[in-house]
């Protein structure tokens, strides 16, 4: 991947790219980047003072993706096209602007989509996660690390799925990387399959990726942040959705999250349940049902 050199003055002359306030972005600032030589509209992802270890891992991850993602058939991956150096130090990346797309996180909050439509979008993410296993078979285990809704985009016209922020992914499991669904979860401290450094930052792993994904799916189904609930509330809800018609294999994929068993991709056993079952599948319905008994 080529390196584009900028000065501090060049950086100051760039215009900030507006980001939806609901979208999580703690590590960088995004700028419009206009250039006559670019084949498509680009953005500059400028990193906020990453540590040398983190920056080295980002560079390594993007180089590996540039080398192997195409052969792995991962056309959904939006890989930066250039490293950007500011005053001779790598400070960010040039990425396609991806116009005419909407983040999955925004779509999942939309009142215009039915629960079934939202679930179908998240199931597609689960299929993509399975697709990335080809990298493992090629001898290059890949971890999304910070896997959450806002790192996926849907084309507004074609409905194609894309993955962004891949510099936050990793081919290494020995470097701690922030992960939305793991950092704030109160129920993971006694489980050895999830590893954290002394600051509570998780190490990447397939179990960690599948925790993140399964929570994404369960949150849509429950219409609740299930990752923040107590163990008792969590398991009560799982018992409830099995009672109303979801299969044991599907529900067990969520039960495994808080056990030492390996996590399983919940999309592989997703049930095509009736609209009636979906209409009573929220966490609030479960609570109302308990209250009325």
C-alpha positions as CSV (number, residue, x, y, z in Angstrom):
1,X,0.0,0.0,0.0
2,X,1.4,3.4,-1.0
3,X,2.1,6.2,1.4
4,X,0.8,9.7,0.8
5,X,2.7,12.5,2.5
6,X,1.0,15.5,4.0
7,X,2.1,18.5,6.0
8,X,0.4,19.9,9.1
9,X,-0.7,22.8,6.9
10,X,-2.3,20.3,4.4
11,X,-4.2,18.7,7.3
12,X,-5.4,22.1,8.6
13,X,-6.9,22.9,5.2
14,X,-9.1,19.8,5.1
15,X,-12.8,20.0,6.0
16,X,-14.2,17.7,8.6
17,X,-16.6,15.0,7.5
18,X,-19.9,15.0,9.5
19,X,-20.5,11.8,11.4
20,X,-23.9,10.9,12.9
21,X,-23.7,11.5,16.7
22,X,-25.1,8.0,17.2
23,X,-22.1,6.4,15.5
24,X,-19.2,5.4,17.7
25,X,-15.9,6.9,16.7
26,X,-13.5,7.3,19.6
27,X,-10.1,6.9,17.9
28,X,-10.1,9.2,14.9
29,X,-11.3,12.3,13.1
30,X,-12.6,12.0,9.5
31,X,-11.9,14.6,6.8
32,X,-13.0,15.1,3.2
33,X,-10.0,14.5,0.9
34,X,-10.4,15.9,-2.6
35,X,-7.8,15.1,-5.2
36,X,-7.7,15.3,-9.0
37,X,-5.9,11.9,-9.2
38,X,-8.4,10.0,-7.1
39,X,-10.7,7.6,-9.0
40,X,-13.5,8.1,-6.4
41,X,-14.4,10.4,-3.5
42,X,-12.0,9.7,-0.6
43,X,-12.0,10.4,3.1
44,X,-9.0,10.8,5.4
45,X,-9.2,8.8,8.7
46,X,-6.8,10.7,11.0
47,X,-5.9,8.8,14.1
48,X,-5.8,10.4,17.6
49,X,-2.2,9.6,18.8
50,X,-2.3,5.8,18.7
51,X,0.4,3.9,20.6
52,X,3.2,2.5,18.6
53,X,1.9,-1.0,19.2
54,X,-1.6,-0.2,18.0
55,X,-0.4,1.7,14.9
56,X,1.9,-1.1,14.0
57,X,-0.9,-3.6,14.3
58,X,-3.2,-1.4,12.1
59,X,-0.5,-1.2,9.4
60,X,0.1,-4.9,9.5
61,X,-3.6,-5.7,9.4
62,X,-4.2,-3.5,6.4
63,X,-1.2,-4.9,4.6
64,X,-2.5,-8.5,5.2
65,X,-6.0,-7.6,4.0
66,X,-4.6,-5.9,0.9
67,X,-2.7,-9.1,0.2
68,X,-5.3,-11.8,1.0
69,X,-8.9,-10.3,1.1
70,X,-9.3,-10.4,-2.7
71,X,-8.2,-14.0,-3.0
72,X,-10.5,-14.9,-0.1
73,X,-13.5,-13.4,-2.0
74,X,-14.2,-10.8,0.6
75,X,-15.5,-8.1,-1.7
76,X,-17.5,-6.7,1.2
77,X,-14.3,-5.4,2.8
78,X,-13.6,-1.7,2.3
79,X,-9.9,-1.5,2.6
80,X,-8.0,1.8,2.7
81,X,-6.2,2.7,-0.4
82,X,-3.3,4.7,1.0
83,X,-1.5,5.2,4.2
84,X,-1.2,8.9,5.1
85,X,1.9,10.3,6.6
86,X,1.9,13.7,8.3
87,X,5.3,15.2,8.8
88,X,6.9,11.8,8.0
89,X,4.9,9.8,10.6
90,X,2.0,7.5,9.6
91,X,-1.1,9.2,11.0
92,X,-4.0,7.7,9.1
93,X,-5.5,6.2,6.0
94,X,-7.4,7.2,2.8
95,X,-10.6,5.4,2.5
96,X,-13.5,5.4,-0.1
97,X,-16.3,7.8,1.0
98,X,-18.9,5.1,0.3
99,X,-21.6,7.5,-0.7
100,X,-25.2,6.4,-0.9
101,X,-24.9,4.0,2.0
102,X,-26.4,3.9,5.5
103,X,-24.8,2.3,8.5
104,X,-26.4,-0.8,9.9
105,X,-26.6,0.9,13.3
106,X,-28.8,3.7,11.8
107,X,-31.0,1.2,10.0
108,X,-31.5,-0.9,13.2
109,X,-32.8,2.3,14.9
110,X,-35.2,3.2,12.1
111,X,-38.9,3.0,12.6
112,X,-39.4,2.4,8.9
113,X,-38.1,-1.1,9.0
114,X,-39.9,-4.1,10.6
115,X,-38.2,-6.3,13.1
116,X,-38.1,-9.0,10.5
117,X,-36.3,-6.7,8.0
118,X,-33.8,-5.7,10.7
119,X,-33.1,-9.3,11.7
120,X,-32.5,-10.2,8.0
121,X,-29.9,-7.5,7.8
122,X,-28.1,-8.8,10.9
123,X,-28.3,-12.4,9.6
124,X,-26.4,-11.2,6.5
125,X,-23.6,-10.0,8.8
126,X,-23.5,-13.5,10.4
127,X,-23.1,-15.0,6.9
128,X,-20.2,-12.7,6.3
129,X,-18.5,-13.7,9.5
130,X,-18.7,-17.3,8.3
131,X,-17.3,-16.3,5.0
132,X,-14.2,-14.8,6.7
133,X,-13.2,-18.3,7.9
134,X,-11.5,-18.8,4.5
135,X,-8.7,-16.6,5.9
136,X,-8.3,-19.1,8.7
137,X,-8.1,-21.9,6.2
138,X,-5.4,-19.9,4.3
139,X,-3.4,-19.9,7.5
140,X,-4.2,-16.3,8.5
141,X,-6.7,-16.3,11.4
142,X,-8.7,-13.0,11.2
143,X,-10.5,-11.2,14.0
144,X,-13.0,-8.3,13.6
145,X,-12.1,-7.2,17.2
146,X,-14.4,-4.2,17.5
147,X,-17.4,-5.8,15.8
148,X,-20.5,-3.6,16.1
149,X,-23.4,-2.3,14.0
150,X,-21.8,1.0,12.9
151,X,-18.9,-0.8,11.2
152,X,-21.3,-2.2,8.5
153,X,-22.8,-0.2,5.7
154,X,-25.8,-1.1,3.4
155,X,-26.0,0.4,-0.1
156,X,-29.2,2.3,-0.4
157,X,-29.9,1.1,-3.9
158,X,-28.4,-2.4,-4.3
159,X,-28.6,-3.4,-0.6
160,X,-25.0,-4.7,-0.8
161,X,-23.3,-5.1,2.6
162,X,-19.9,-3.5,3.3
163,X,-17.5,-3.6,6.2
164,X,-15.5,-0.5,7.2
165,X,-13.0,0.4,9.9
166,X,-11.0,-2.7,9.2
167,X,-7.9,-1.1,10.6
168,X,-9.5,-1.9,14.0
169,X,-9.5,-5.6,13.1
170,X,-6.5,-7.9,13.7
171,X,-4.6,-11.0,12.5
172,X,-3.0,-11.2,16.0
173,X,-4.6,-12.3,19.2
174,X,-1.8,-11.1,21.5
175,X,-2.6,-7.3,21.3
176,X,-5.4,-5.9,23.3
177,X,-7.9,-3.9,21.2
178,X,-11.0,-2.0,22.3
179,X,-14.3,-3.7,21.6
180,X,-17.7,-2.1,22.3
181,X,-19.6,-5.3,23.3
182,X,-16.9,-6.6,25.6
183,X,-15.6,-3.5,27.4
184,X,-18.8,-2.6,29.1
185,X,-20.2,-6.1,29.7
186,X,-20.4,-6.8,33.5
187,X,-20.7,-10.6,33.1
188,X,-17.3,-11.7,31.6
189,X,-14.8,-11.4,34.3
190,X,-14.8,-15.0,35.4
191,X,-14.8,-16.6,31.9
192,X,-11.4,-17.7,30.7
193,X,-12.4,-17.8,27.0
194,X,-12.4,-14.0,27.0
195,X,-9.0,-12.5,27.8
196,X,-8.4,-8.9,29.0
197,X,-5.3,-6.9,29.8
198,X,-4.7,-5.1,33.1
199,X,-6.7,-2.1,31.9
200,X,-9.8,-4.2,31.0
201,X,-9.2,-4.1,27.2
202,X,-9.9,-7.4,25.5
203,X,-7.7,-9.5,23.3
204,X,-9.1,-10.5,20.0
205,X,-10.5,-14.0,19.4
206,X,-13.2,-15.9,17.6
207,X,-15.2,-16.3,20.8
208,X,-15.0,-12.6,21.3
209,X,-16.1,-11.9,17.8
210,X,-19.1,-14.2,18.1
211,X,-20.1,-12.7,21.5
212,X,-20.2,-9.3,19.7
213,X,-22.2,-10.7,16.8
214,X,-24.6,-12.7,18.8
215,X,-25.3,-9.7,21.0
216,X,-26.0,-7.6,17.9
217,X,-28.6,-10.2,16.9
218,X,-30.1,-10.7,20.3
219,X,-30.4,-6.9,20.9
220,X,-32.5,-6.6,17.7
221,X,-34.7,-9.5,18.8
222,X,-35.1,-8.3,22.3
223,X,-35.2,-4.5,21.5
224,X,-32.9,-4.1,24.5
225,X,-29.2,-3.8,25.3
226,X,-28.9,-7.4,26.4
227,X,-25.2,-7.1,26.9
228,X,-25.8,-4.7,29.8
229,X,-28.3,-6.9,31.7
230,X,-27.6,-9.1,34.7
231,X,-27.1,-12.8,34.2
232,X,-30.5,-13.6,35.7
233,X,-32.4,-11.2,33.4
234,X,-30.4,-12.5,30.5
235,X,-31.2,-16.1,31.0
236,X,-34.8,-15.4,31.9
237,X,-35.2,-13.8,28.5
238,X,-33.6,-16.7,26.7
239,X,-36.0,-19.1,28.5
240,X,-38.8,-16.9,27.4
241,X,-38.0,-16.8,23.7
242,X,-37.6,-20.6,23.7
243,X,-41.1,-20.9,25.3
244,X,-42.7,-18.7,22.7
245,X,-41.3,-20.7,19.8
246,X,-37.6,-20.2,19.0
247,X,-35.6,-23.4,18.7
248,X,-33.4,-24.7,21.5
249,X,-30.3,-24.7,19.1
250,X,-30.9,-21.0,18.3
251,X,-31.4,-20.1,22.0
252,X,-28.4,-22.2,23.1
253,X,-26.1,-20.1,20.8
254,X,-26.8,-17.2,23.2
255,X,-26.6,-19.3,26.3
256,X,-23.1,-20.4,25.4
257,X,-21.9,-16.8,25.7
258,X,-21.7,-16.9,29.5
259,X,-20.3,-20.4,29.7
260,X,-16.8,-21.8,28.9
261,X,-18.2,-23.6,25.8
262,X,-17.1,-22.2,22.4
263,X,-19.4,-19.6,21.0
264,X,-21.5,-20.5,18.0
265,X,-22.7,-18.1,15.2
266,X,-26.4,-17.7,16.1
267,X,-27.3,-16.9,12.5
268,X,-26.6,-20.5,11.5
269,X,-29.7,-21.7,13.5
270,X,-31.9,-18.7,13.1
271,X,-35.6,-19.6,13.1
272,X,-38.2,-18.4,10.6
273,X,-40.8,-17.8,13.2
274,X,-44.2,-16.2,12.6
275,X,-44.9,-12.5,12.8
276,X,-47.0,-13.3,15.8
277,X,-44.0,-14.8,17.6
278,X,-41.8,-11.9,16.6
279,X,-44.4,-9.4,17.9
280,X,-44.1,-10.8,21.4
281,X,-40.3,-11.4,21.4
282,X,-39.1,-8.2,23.0
283,X,-37.6,-8.1,26.5
284,X,-40.4,-5.7,27.5
285,X,-43.0,-8.2,26.5
286,X,-41.3,-10.8,28.7
287,X,-41.4,-8.4,31.6
288,X,-45.1,-7.6,31.0
289,X,-45.9,-11.2,30.8
290,X,-44.2,-11.9,34.1
291,X,-46.0,-9.0,35.7
292,X,-49.4,-10.2,34.5
293,X,-49.0,-13.7,35.9
